[in-house]
Amino acid sequence: MGIDISFNGKVAEITIDVPPVNAITLANYAEIGEAFDAADSWQGINCVLFTGAGARAFCAGLDLKEFLAATVEEDPARARIVRRCFKSIRDCALPTIAAVNGPALGAGTVLASVCDIRLASETAKFGMPEINVGRCGGASHMGRHLPQGMLRKMFFTGEPIDAAEAYRFGFVQEVLAPEALMEAARTLAAKVAEKSPLGLRLGKQALNQIEFLPVDEGYQIEQQFSTILMKTEDAREATAAVVEKRKPVWKGR
């Protein structure tokens, strides 16, 4: 139990498995971050699928028992570990998909938010209940996805939104029946993983760089990445495959 890693074709699955509700410790944060940091070194892996074990919760956030045992003096060091975990997921060299199979609260919501794509079960909820335990946090990440009014309502009340509302705001890209979630997520991950490995990695890097830039600056960066890709064998193979109506054979160069 803890953080499990498995491989299915060209997809790596990282699963939070901390019964009963996947409330995670600092050690778990570090494990998650290390797994996403290592993803690009996994031979033949082109996409990462991130989920929680069981049907009860994706991640209930920080383990409150560990939080209560910590001192105020320890908090800055603990916060750095959490921030590094979120950054490792967002900066992962591969596309990342979160399959949110139940409530994602506090840090659990942030873990989903820093993935590239989010699929959710109808039973999923997303919330920032930190105010209920005398804390605050997560708004900087969630502010990238939600309107300010909704963000502040969630922040000040600690009340979550359900999967349907998260879909309405565009935070979630698809809502599925609980029994259909993992099959749909694995199908999507496999579809992504079949694309050019170079294209996926350079595309991910470009998307991260342009996210907060003005349109003109962002498009210039995209063109630069396109120029790099055009010089590769895989780009020529992709074009030939379309013309010849066949599947491309990637060489990774």
PEQUI-V143037 format. One line per field, one symbol per residue. phi: phi as a letter, one per 30 degrees, with the letter a starting at -180 (. if undefined). psi: psi as a letter, one per 40 degrees, with the letter a starting at -180 (. if undefined). burial: I if it has 9 or more other C-alpha atoms within 8 Angstrom, else O. A space follows every 10 residues. Layout:
phi=???
psi=???
burial=???
This chain:
phi=.kccbbbbic ccccbdbbec bhdccddded ddeddddded cdeicbabcc acdicdadad iddddddddd ceddeedddd dddddddddd dedcdbbccc caebbhdddd edddddbbcb deddbbabde ddcibbljdd ddddccdedd edddddcidd cddddddddi dccacbdedc eddddddddd dddddeeddd dddddddddd ecceeddddd dedddddddd dcdddddddd ddddhbddcd cia
psi=ibhihihgbe hhhhhhggie efhiiddddd dddddddede ehheheihhh aiiaedidhe ahhdddddei iddedddddd dddddddddd eheiihhhhh eahhibdddd dddeidihii ideiihiged deffiiiedd ddeediiddd dddddddehi iiddddddee dheihiidee dddddddddd ddeeihdddd ddddddddde deiidddddd dddddddddd eidddddddd dddefihihh ef.
burial=OOIIIOOOOI IIIIIIIIOO IIIIIIOIII IIIIIIIOII OOOOIIIIII IIIOIIIIII IIIOOOOOOO OOOOIOOIOO IIOIIIIIII OIIIIIIIII IIIIIIIIII IIIIIIIIII IIIIIIIIII IOOOOOOIOO IIIOIIOOOO IOIIIOOIII IIIOOIIOII IIIOIIOIOO IOOOIIOOII OIIOOIIIII IIIIIIOOII OOOOOOIIIO IIOOIOOOIO OIIIIIIIOI IIOOOOOOOO OOO
